[in-house]
Amino acid sequence: MTFALLVIGMLVYTVGVLTGVYIGYKMAREIAKNTHKRAPNPEDEQKILAHLQKRGKLTNNAVEKLLGVSDATSSRYLTSLERSGKLTQHGKTGRDVYYTAK
């Protein structure tokens, strides 16, 4: 009787551990799938460039407000446009950084 209870207890414990591992694996995959970095799409790039044409220069904060994106996403967009040769960055870091059209 005691041995049978021990075996049942171990089975219940093992099933619990395996269930937890499975749920953790599924959650990790779902999180990884939903936390991709947003790549600039042509429509967003056009909005940025149109805004730049109107204003003459552009800041990271202006792009954040224009597109409703985070600081990191805005920086990624501006870096991408700079690397593609559409923008020129003026200043190194901080509030003094702005971008103009090439």
N, C-alpha and C positions, 0 to 999 in steps of 0.2 A: 504494500500500500504506500509506504513512504517513498520507495523507488519510483512508483508510478507518478506520484505527485511531483517528484523532482524532475522527471522527464517532461511532464506537462508544463511545469514552470519554465524549464529551459526552452521548450518549443514556443511558448508564449513570448518569452524574452527575445528569442531569435526572430520571430515574426515581427515583433515591435521594432527591433533594430533595423531589419531589412526594409520595413515600411518607411521608417524615418530616412534611411539612405535614399530610397526611391523618391520620396517627396522632395528631399533636398536637391537631388539631381534634376528633377523636373523644374523646381523653382529656379535653380541656377541657369538652366537653359532658357527659361522664359525671361529672366532678367537680362541675360546676354542678348537675347533677340530684341528686346525692347529698349536697350540702351546704346544703340548704334549712334555714331556721330552723324549729324545731319550734314550731308554734302550739299554744297550750293547748287541749286537748280537754275537753269537759264532764266526763269521768270524772276527769281530773287536777284540774280545778277543784273538783269535789265532794270529792276526797280532801283538798285543801288546806283547804277550808272546814270539813270534818268535824274535821280535826286542830286547826283554830283554835277550834272550839267546845269541844273537850276541854281545850285548854291555856289559852285566853283571849288569848294573844298568840302571834305567829309570827315567826320570823326567816328570812332567806334560807338560812342553813345548814340549818335544820330542813326546808325544802322540798327542798333538794338531797338530803338523806338520805331523806326520805319517798318521793320519786319516782325517786331514782337518776339525777338529771340534773346537768348542769354548773352552775357558778355563774351563767353568762350566761343559761342557759335558766331557771333559778330566778328570776332578776331579771326576766326578760321576763314570766314567769307572774304574779309579784306586781304588776308594773306594770300588766299587763292587768286584773287583778282590781281594782286601785286605780282605774284609769280607768273601769271599769264601775260603780264606786260600791259595791262589795262590801267593800272594805277601806279602812282609814285608815292611812297611814304616820306613824310617830312617829320623829322624828330626821331628820337630813339625810343623813349618810353614815357608813359604817364600822360598827363593832360595836354601836353604840348604836341602830341602826335596828331597829325591830320593827313589826309590823302587828297591828291589831285589827279586829274586825268593825264595820261601820257600823250 
